[in-house]
């Protein structure tokens, strides 16, 4: 039974938090499916059943080797990814326009940061894409760097198609929808790719996923995710599942319809 079905048919009395006890009389939207990690509903930090099945479905849908869902947004995913690839005091190469969570991860891990400057759009006053040449130059100057971290697409929509011979982490928070319409850019490919489902797909705020294409980092990322703030988020997990089911059924058609409106 999938998570959505099990939550909808949960007739067990809740002798557990949260305090609303799934009582509809409190008029709290979706409280009837708001549970904690109890028997039969798996554990997000060590999934073996419902949530494990969901993660495998997400990997297949997005074409990743492994995927880990997050109810703490892409910020948590970025902290976990960088902490997984970097040892304390290591050198890391990051794009100057990275999200502040990247800077936080570097600070927490006491990393030595070397910057790549993206191209700049003087007309609109924003950073553009990262070039392959800038990646190659940075790695040549710092061959012992533990990783490269870039943002693609940017908030403004600039996409960087780059590769490198050291671990590459791409913050693709705004690009979760790329795989589902042939007129959009291709989905980011890297050792680790972070996507916010809630930004461009029908999922609740803070629903995100880490795609791991270099399997040597899977256990390390999984371990770092366990150290993150513990939010159970079964409502988000349910909506993540429904989001993926919706993508499977009709997202290609919906994107084509929206394109006509543009």
N, C-alpha and C positions, 0 to 999 in steps of 0.2 A: 504493500500500500504506500502511495506517495504521501509526502508530508501534508499537502493540502487536504487530501481525503481524510487523513488521520486526525488533523486538527478539527475539521468540520464534524467529524463523528465522535469526538471525544466526550464521553458521558461520565467520566470519572470525576468525583467531587475533589476540588483542589485543596488539599491540606498542605499547601505550599504558597510561597509568594508568587505573584504580587498580591497586595492586600485587597484588591477589588474582587478576588475569587471568581473572576469571569461572570460576575453578576450584572446582567443587562440593566438592572434598575438604577445603576449609577450613571447610565447614559454616557459611558466612555466608549467611543467608536473602536470597534475591533477587539474589545476586551475579552470577548468570548473565545478568542484564539491566542490570547496573550498568556503564555506559560513560561516556566523556567525549564531547566534541563532535568527532566524526570524520566523514570523508566519508560522505555518504549518510544522515546522521541529523540534518541541519539544525543551526541555531545559535539558541539561545533569545534572544540579544540582537539578532539580525538574521535572523529566520526568513523563509524563502522557499519551504519545501516542507512537510514533515510537520507541523512545529510551527505554521507559518502556517495550514495547513488546520485544525488543532485550534483555534486561536484564532478562526477564522471560524465554526466550528461552535459554539463557546461563545457568541460574540456572538449568533448566531441563536437558540440555546437560551434565553438570558437576556434577549433583546430589547434588546441594546445595539448602538450603532453600531459600536464597536470594542472589542475586549477584548485584554488582555495578561496572560498567565499569569505566575505568580510561584512560585518554589520557596523564597523567603525569607519567606513569610508575609505577612500584611497590613501588618506593620510596614514592610517594604520598600516596599510599595505606597503607604502613607501618606507616607513620606519622599519618594518620587518625585512623588506628586501635588502636595503642597504646594510642593516645589521647582520644579515646572513652572509653577505659577500665580503665584508670588511672586518679586519682586525683592528684593534685599537692602535692609533697613531699611524695607520696606513695612509697612503696618498690616494685620493680619488679625484677624478675629472668630472666636473659637472658643468652644464650649460648655465650661463649667467641668469637666464630667465626661468630657472626651476622654481617650483612651488616651495613655500617656506618650510614645508614638512621635510624636504630634502636637506635644507640648511639645518633644521632641528636634528635630523638623523646624523649629519656630519658632526654637529656639536656634541651630541650624546656619546658618539663613538670616538671623539677626540681625533677626527680625521684631518689630514692636511689637504686642503682644497686647492685644486688648480682649475681655472675657469676656461671655458670655451665661450667666445662671444658670437652669438647668432648674428646673422645679417639683420639690418635694421631698416624699417620702412619709415623714411623721413616724412612722407606725406601724411600717414596716419599716426605716427608716433608710437610704433610698437615693434617688438622683435619679430623677425621672420623665421625662416628655417635654419637648421644647422647643416653645413656642407660637409661632404665626405673629406674634403681637404683639411678642414679645421679639426676633424676627428683624428685624421692621420698625423697631423702636425703635433697635436697635443700628446698623443701616445708616443711619438718619436722622442719628444722632450721628456716624457715621464713613463718610460717603458715598464716600470715596476708598479704602476698604478693598479689598484685592486679592481676598479670598475669605471665605466663611463655611465653617466646619468643624463638623460635629455628628456625634454617634453615634446611629444608629438602625438596628436596635433596640439598646437597652442590654443589658448582660449580664442584667439582670432581666427584659427583654422589653418595655420601654416603646418605643413607636414614635412618631416625630415626622413628621407630614405637613406639610411646609413648602416654600416656594419663595422665591426672591429674584431681584433683577435684577443681581446680581453673581455670579461663579462660586461654585457650591455644591459642596462636597465632603462626601460622606456616608460615614462609617466604618460599613459595614453588615456587619462581620465575622461577626456572629451571625445574619445574615438571608439567607444564600445559599439557603436552602430555601423562601423565601416564595413563589416563583413556581409551586411544584409541588403546591399543595393549595389548593382554593378556600375552605377555612375558615380559612386563614392570612391575615395582612395582605398587602397588595400589596408587591411588591418595590420597594425604594427607587429613586427617579428623581432624578437630579441631573446636573450637568455631569460629575462623576467620582464613581463609586461603587466602593468597595472591599469585597470579600467574601472571607471565609476559607472555602474549600470544605471544609476538614478539620474545621471546627467542627460543622457540622450535616449534612454530606453524606458519603458514603463515599469519602474521599480521605485520603492520608497527611498527617501533621503537616507544617505549613508550606506546604501547597498552597493557593494563593490566586489571586485574579484582580482586575485593575482594569478596570472597565467605563467607557468614555469615550463620553459622549453629546454632548459639544461637541467636534467634530472638530478645532477649532483647537488643542486641547491635546494631540492624539495624538502628534505628533512630539516635543513637549517632554517628555511623560511617558516616551515611549520612550527619549529621550536620557538622562533622569535614571535610568531603570531600568538602563541600561548602566553607570552609575557605581556601582551597588550592588555589594555583595559578590558575587563570581562563584561561584555554586554550580551545577554542571551539572544534577544532579537528574533523570536520565532515569527513575529508578524513580518519582519523584513525577510526572513528566510522563506516564508510562504510566498510573499510577493516576488522574491527572486525566482522561485520555482515557476510561478505563474508567468512571470516575465519571459523566461526561457521557453515555456510552452507556447506562449503567444508568438514569440519570434519564429519558432518552428512552423507554426500554422499560417501566419498571415503577415509577418513583418515585411517581407519583400514586396508584397502587394501594397501595403500601406505607404512604404517609402516611395514607390512609383506614383501613387496617388498624390502624395505631398509634392513631389517634383513638378507635377502638372500645375499645381497651384502657384509655384514659384515663377 
